[in-house]
Amino acid sequence: MKYIVVFDTNILLSSLFSQKGSPFRCLALAKMGQFESVICREILDEFVEKLLIKFKFSEEKAQIAIEEVKGFSRLVSISGKLKAVPNDPDDDMVIECAIVGKATHIVTGDKHLLSLSSYQDISIVRASEFLLLLSQM
């Protein structure tokens, strides 16, 4: 079975700032084509916003990070109308991206997403859990 995965913004950020952790290993495996990564413009926009505002990246450095993610991910379009995470509506885009992209998994550290554990047959897991799953293939 080929996995199709949506990474949330925090996983993207974690992988950028720590070359040791599970998020970094997940993205490295995606780059190597071990599974398919799916992303939407809304997740990329949130990612770049955090890089620019919270982490004070230059526009150029943020764009390089975005291009890298786009380089190993399939870009899908979402409507922004899905309401799936009542405690954090900002997470709705992650769920909708996964549905549109026909994802098998959402990899996240977000407590609101993790509390769902799954949505329409899409497993919602931590990066470490996803790596364990991959190792059992």
C-alpha positions as CSV (number, residue, x, y, z in Angstrom):
1,M,0.0,0.0,0.0
2,K,1.3,3.4,-0.9
3,Y,0.7,6.0,1.8
4,I,-0.4,9.5,0.9
5,V,0.3,12.0,3.7
6,V,-0.5,15.6,4.6
7,F,2.0,17.3,7.0
8,D,0.6,20.1,9.1
9,T,2.5,23.4,9.5
10,N,4.1,22.4,12.8
11,I,5.6,19.3,11.3
12,L,7.0,21.4,8.4
13,L,8.5,23.9,10.9
14,S,9.9,21.2,13.2
15,S,11.6,19.4,10.3
16,L,13.2,22.7,9.2
17,F,14.6,23.5,12.6
18,S,15.7,20.0,13.8
19,Q,17.6,17.6,11.6
20,K,17.3,14.9,14.2
21,G,13.7,14.4,15.0
22,S,10.8,12.4,13.6
23,P,9.3,15.3,11.6
24,F,12.7,15.7,9.8
25,R,12.9,11.9,9.1
26,C,9.3,11.9,7.8
27,L,10.0,14.7,5.3
28,A,13.3,13.2,4.3
29,L,11.4,9.9,3.4
30,A,8.8,12.0,1.5
31,K,11.6,13.6,-0.5
32,M,13.0,10.1,-1.3
33,G,9.5,9.1,-2.6
34,Q,8.8,6.5,0.1
35,F,5.3,7.9,0.1
36,E,3.4,10.7,-1.4
37,S,3.1,14.1,0.3
38,V,0.1,16.3,-0.4
39,I,-0.2,20.0,0.4
40,C,-2.5,22.9,-0.2
41,R,-1.9,26.6,-0.7
42,E,-3.5,27.4,2.7
43,I,-1.0,25.2,4.6
44,L,1.9,26.8,2.6
45,D,0.5,30.3,3.4
46,E,0.4,29.5,7.1
47,F,4.0,28.0,6.9
48,V,5.4,31.1,5.2
49,E,3.5,33.4,7.7
50,K,5.1,31.6,10.6
51,L,8.6,31.7,9.0
52,L,8.3,35.5,8.3
53,I,6.6,36.7,11.5
54,K,7.5,34.2,14.3
55,F,10.9,33.2,13.1
56,K,11.9,36.4,11.3
57,F,13.0,34.7,8.0
58,S,13.7,36.9,5.1
59,E,11.3,36.7,2.2
60,E,14.0,35.0,0.1
61,K,14.7,32.4,2.8
62,A,11.0,31.7,3.4
63,Q,10.5,31.2,-0.4
64,I,13.3,28.7,-0.5
65,A,11.6,26.7,2.2
66,I,8.3,26.8,0.4
67,E,9.8,25.8,-2.9
68,E,11.5,22.8,-1.2
69,V,8.1,21.6,0.2
70,K,6.4,22.1,-3.1
71,G,9.2,20.2,-4.8
72,F,8.3,16.9,-3.1
73,S,4.5,17.5,-2.6
74,R,1.4,17.3,-4.8
75,L,-0.5,20.6,-4.6
76,V,-4.3,20.4,-4.2
77,S,-6.9,23.1,-4.1
78,I,-9.4,23.2,-1.2
79,S,-12.6,25.2,-0.8
80,G,-12.0,26.3,2.8
81,K,-15.6,25.4,3.7
82,L,-15.1,22.2,5.6
83,K,-15.8,22.4,9.4
84,A,-14.3,19.4,11.0
85,V,-12.3,20.6,14.0
86,P,-14.6,22.5,16.3
87,N,-11.9,23.4,18.9
88,D,-9.6,24.9,16.3
89,P,-11.1,25.9,12.9
90,D,-7.6,26.7,11.6
91,D,-7.0,22.9,11.5
92,D,-10.0,22.4,9.1
93,M,-7.7,23.2,6.1
94,V,-5.4,20.2,7.1
95,I,-8.4,17.8,7.1
96,E,-9.8,19.2,3.9
97,C,-6.4,19.0,2.2
98,A,-6.3,15.3,3.2
99,I,-9.7,14.6,1.9
100,V,-9.1,16.3,-1.5
101,G,-5.7,14.7,-1.8
102,K,-7.1,11.3,-1.0
103,A,-4.6,11.0,1.9
104,T,-4.2,7.9,4.0
105,H,-2.6,9.9,6.9
106,I,-2.3,13.3,8.5
107,V,1.0,13.7,10.3
108,T,0.8,16.2,13.1
109,G,1.7,17.1,16.7
110,D,-1.5,19.3,17.0
111,K,-3.6,18.2,20.0
112,H,-6.9,19.1,18.3
113,L,-6.2,17.0,15.3
114,L,-4.7,14.2,17.3
115,S,-7.8,14.1,19.5
116,L,-9.8,13.1,16.4
117,S,-7.5,10.1,15.7
118,S,-9.1,9.7,12.3
119,Y,-11.4,11.4,9.9
120,Q,-13.2,9.7,7.1
121,D,-10.7,6.8,7.1
122,I,-7.7,9.2,7.2
123,S,-5.5,8.3,10.2
124,I,-4.2,11.2,12.2
125,V,-0.9,10.4,13.8
126,R,2.3,11.8,15.3
127,A,5.5,11.7,13.2
128,S,7.0,9.0,15.4
129,E,3.9,6.8,15.0
130,F,4.0,7.3,11.2
131,L,7.7,6.3,11.1
132,L,6.9,3.2,13.1
133,L,4.1,2.3,10.6
134,L,6.6,2.8,7.7
135,S,9.1,0.5,9.4
136,Q,6.6,-2.3,9.5
137,M,6.0,-2.3,5.8
